[in-house]
Amino acid sequence: MKVSDFVEKYGLKVFAGQESLGKEISGGYVSDLLSDVMGHAKENEVWITLQTHQNVMAIASLKDLAAVILVKGLEPDDDTLARSREEGIPLLGTNRGTFEMAGVLFTELKSS
């Protein structure tokens, strides 16, 4: 599934990185610990987190993630938005909680 299809189907907000919404999603990773994501997330996964600072996008770029989803209606810092644009990685948002968003992503990927 493409990031753009996931965004449209589940009504996610696109904060930045629109030009890369065509990336394919291969899986997901849920963590708020940057070192954990750096050590275990895989290329083309979607990272679900409540962290909003620019280091999130640095890790997303390092791991070549498909997108980052901020949960619970959280808004990214201005530096994070700039870094998302710079790295070309979609930064998305939802009002759903982490558990619910992870379930949505898991269910969607399992069915496709």
C-alpha positions in Angstrom: 0.0 0.0 0.0 1.2 3.5 -0.8 1.4 6.2 1.9 -1.0 8.3 -0.1 -3.6 5.5 -0.1 -3.2 5.0 3.7 -3.5 8.8 4.3 -6.7 9.0 2.2 -8.4 5.9 3.6 -7.8 6.8 7.3 -8.0 10.6 7.1 -4.5 11.4 8.2 -3.3 14.9 8.2 -0.2 15.6 6.0 2.0 18.1 7.8 4.9 17.9 5.3 6.6 15.6 2.8 3.7 15.6 0.3 6.1 14.9 -2.5 6.9 11.5 -1.1 3.4 10.2 -0.5 3.9 7.6 -3.3 6.3 5.5 -1.2 5.2 1.9 -0.5 4.6 0.8 3.1 6.2 -2.5 4.0 5.3 -2.5 7.7 5.2 -0.4 10.8 7.2 0.3 13.9 5.9 1.8 17.2 8.3 3.4 19.7 9.0 6.7 21.4 12.6 5.8 22.0 14.8 7.1 19.2 17.6 4.6 19.9 15.1 1.7 19.7 13.8 2.9 16.3 17.4 3.4 15.1 18.3 -0.1 16.1 15.2 -2.0 14.9 13.0 -0.2 12.4 13.3 -1.3 8.8 13.3 0.5 5.5 9.9 1.5 4.2 8.1 1.0 7.5 5.9 3.7 9.0 7.0 4.9 12.4 4.2 5.7 14.9 5.3 8.0 17.7 4.3 10.8 20.0 7.8 12.5 19.6 7.5 15.8 17.8 11.1 17.1 17.7 13.3 17.3 14.6 15.5 14.3 15.6 12.5 12.1 14.7 13.0 13.1 11.0 16.8 12.5 11.3 16.1 8.9 12.4 13.4 8.4 9.8 15.9 9.5 7.1 18.7 7.3 8.5 16.4 4.3 8.4 14.7 5.3 5.1 11.2 5.0 6.5 8.1 5.5 4.4 6.5 8.0 6.8 6.2 9.1 10.4 2.8 9.3 12.1 2.3 11.6 15.1 -0.5 10.4 17.4 -3.0 11.9 19.8 -3.4 15.1 17.8 0.2 16.2 18.5 1.6 18.9 16.2 5.3 18.9 15.0 7.8 21.6 15.9 8.7 24.0 13.2 12.2 22.5 13.0 10.6 19.1 12.5 8.5 20.3 9.6 11.5 21.8 8.0 13.5 18.6 8.4 10.6 16.5 7.0 10.6 18.7 3.8 14.4 18.6 3.6 14.5 14.8 4.0 11.4 14.1 1.8 9.7 11.9 4.3 6.0 12.4 4.9 5.1 13.6 8.4 1.5 12.7 9.2 -0.8 13.2 12.1 -3.9 11.6 13.6 -6.1 12.1 16.7 -6.0 8.3 17.3 -3.9 7.0 20.1 -0.8 4.9 19.5 -2.5 1.5 20.2 -5.4 2.3 17.9 -3.2 3.6 15.1 -0.9 0.6 15.3 -3.9 -1.7 15.0 -5.2 0.2 12.0 -1.9 -0.1 10.2 -1.4 -3.7 11.1 -4.9 -4.7 10.0 -4.6 -2.7 6.7 -1.2 -4.3 5.8 -2.3 -7.8 6.8 -5.3 -7.6 4.5 -3.5 -6.2 1.5 
